[in-house]
Each structure stands twice: as C-alpha cells, then as structure tokens.
Amino acid sequence: MSQESYRMSEPELRSVEMLQGVVKSTSATLVLLTQTEIKVRVQGESKRWYEIYAKYHGHHDIFDHDNGWNYSVNAGRRESDIVDENDYCAQLCLHANEQNLPIGDQIVTVILSLSNDIQTAMEIPLLAQFIVCTRQMLANIMIFQDTMIVTEEMAEYGHDWMEEEHEEEMYHQNNEYENHQMIEEMQSLEDFLELQEENDEQLEAQREAIEEKKRKRDDHLTDFWNHMVDKFHDKES
C-alpha cells in the first residue's frame, strides 16, 4: 500500500489517542500528526531536548515484526538545535522493546523514557554518554549507538573505520574459532585418555585373570604331584 493511500488502522488510531493523552500529561509537544507522519518533541529531566519523528514507509511481508513504520530520535542541548537540525544535533539509536506494537505505543514508550532521561540513562549507556556531552562536543558527533559513537570524521572517512571495525570483528571471530577448536581438541584428548584408561583397566583385568589361571594351574599340578608321591610311598610301605 502506498503512503498516499495509507490510513491508520483502528489499533493505530487508539494508540495515537493514548499518545495525545501522554503528551498532555508530560513535557512533550505534539509537533506533527498525520496519517503517515508523527513528530513529538520532549524535554528531559536533564534539560536536554529530544525529537521523535515517525514515518510510515509501507509494510514488508518478509519481516514478521514490521508494522510499516519506523522512527528516529534526534537530541540536543537546546531546543533550537533539534528544530534546526544543526551541527549540535545528534541522532540517538533508541528503539522500543516491542517494535511490533502500534506506532503510538512505541512513541509513548520513548517519550516516557526520555522525560525521565536521567533515570533511563542508568540503564542505557548511549543516553548517558549524550547527557554528559558538552554542546561543543556534540558538534563533532553524528550518532550515539549502543556499541560506539559515530563522529563527523568517521562518517567522512567511513571506509577506513568500517574496515578497521570489520578487521577487529574478524579478529574476534578468529579468536572464537581458535578457542572453539582448542576446546574440541582438548575434549578429544580427554576422550582419548579416558578410552586409554579404560583399555588399560581391561588389560590389567585380563593380566590378572591370566595370572590367576596360571596360579590355579600350578596349584593343580602341585596337588597332582603330591598325590602321586603319596601313592608311591603307600606302595613302598
């Protein structure tokens, strides 16, 4: 379905009504609301500003969790930074845990998290990193991600840092493979030693059985000859 002809479903409309209620009860502002776009601006406890922008992009059947919407979060120390999307505005890679929920529910989750951004930062390191950044530091930062911060230089020379990241990932993968191989080899060695120990025990049991058989045979021969000697002496008597 094209974006022009798209109309929100009943669950989406109900979720947007809930969104409007949450906006009224928090420091958030509903900047834009259409059938295909939603924009909300909110100031957190840290006095930082955030803007959530959601847009309908169409359904993709190959993704079971896809509801046809995606959204981004821009952040800055001043409201004007995110309104103008200037150099001091950075993107935060924040996502609701349940991405298959109606878009209104997802935005509500983000609004509540960012309204209490100081508390939320205790659980989300990238948000904490943003909060402690000075405005001047933000001028060189484009994106706050879970694993790293993407700066202007990294974006400009993207190939180099992506290649280094790929090499580091390959290094870790190789180490994991080597460790896995080592574990398998150690396990094989342990299995071999265990089997060898079992074989040694079996050989020892066989040796003891042979020794016991020889002892019984010697005792039998001794008894036989003693019996013959006794018979010989009886005849002489």
Rosetta blueprint (number, residue, H / E / L):
1 M L
2 S L
3 Q L
4 E L
5 S L
6 Y L
7 R L
8 M L
9 S L
10 E H
11 P H
12 E H
13 L H
14 R H
15 S H
16 V H
17 E H
18 M H
19 L H
20 Q H
21 G H
22 V H
23 V H
24 K H
25 S H
26 T L
27 S L
28 A L
29 T E
30 L E
31 V E
32 L E
33 L E
34 T L
35 Q L
36 T L
37 E E
38 I E
39 K E
40 V E
41 R E
42 V E
43 Q E
44 G L
45 E L
46 S L
47 K L
48 R L
49 W E
50 Y E
51 E E
52 I E
53 Y E
54 A E
55 K E
56 Y E
57 H L
58 G L
59 H L
60 H L
61 D L
62 I L
63 F L
64 D L
65 H L
66 D L
67 N L
68 G L
69 W E
70 N E
71 Y E
72 S E
73 V E
74 N E
75 A E
76 G E
77 R L
78 R L
79 E H
80 S H
81 D H
82 I H
83 V H
84 D H
85 E L
86 N L
87 D L
88 Y L
89 C L
90 A E
91 Q E
92 L E
93 C L
94 L L
95 H L
96 A L
97 N L
98 E L
99 Q L
100 N L
101 L L
102 P L
103 I H
104 G H
105 D H
106 Q H
107 I H
108 V H
109 T H
110 V H
111 I H
112 L H
113 S H
114 L H
115 S H
116 N L
117 D H
118 I H
119 Q H
120 T H
121 A L
122 M L
123 E L
124 I L
125 P H
126 L H
127 L H
128 A H
129 Q H
130 F H
131 I H
132 V H
133 C L
134 T L
135 R H
136 Q H
137 M H
138 L H
139 A L
140 N L
141 I E
142 M E
143 I E
144 F E
145 Q L
146 D L
147 T L
148 M L
149 I E
150 V E
151 T E
152 E H
153 E H
154 M H
155 A H
156 E H
157 Y L
158 G H
159 H H
160 D H
161 W H
162 M H
163 E H
164 E H
165 E H
166 H H
167 E H
168 E H
169 E H
170 M H
171 Y H
172 H H
173 Q H
174 N H
175 N H
176 E H
177 Y H
178 E H
179 N H
180 H H
181 Q H
182 M H
183 I H
184 E H
185 E H
186 M H
187 Q H
188 S H
189 L H
190 E H
191 D H
192 F H
193 L H
194 E H
195 L H
196 Q H
197 E H
198 E H
199 N H
200 D H
201 E H
202 Q H
203 L H
204 E H
205 A H
206 Q H
207 R H
208 E H
209 A H
210 I H
211 E H
212 E H
213 K H
214 K H
215 R H
216 K H
217 R H
218 D H
219 D H
220 H H
221 L H
222 T H
223 D H
224 F H
225 W H
226 N H
227 H H
228 M H
229 V H
230 D H
231 K H
232 F H
233 H H
234 D H
235 K H
236 E H
237 S L
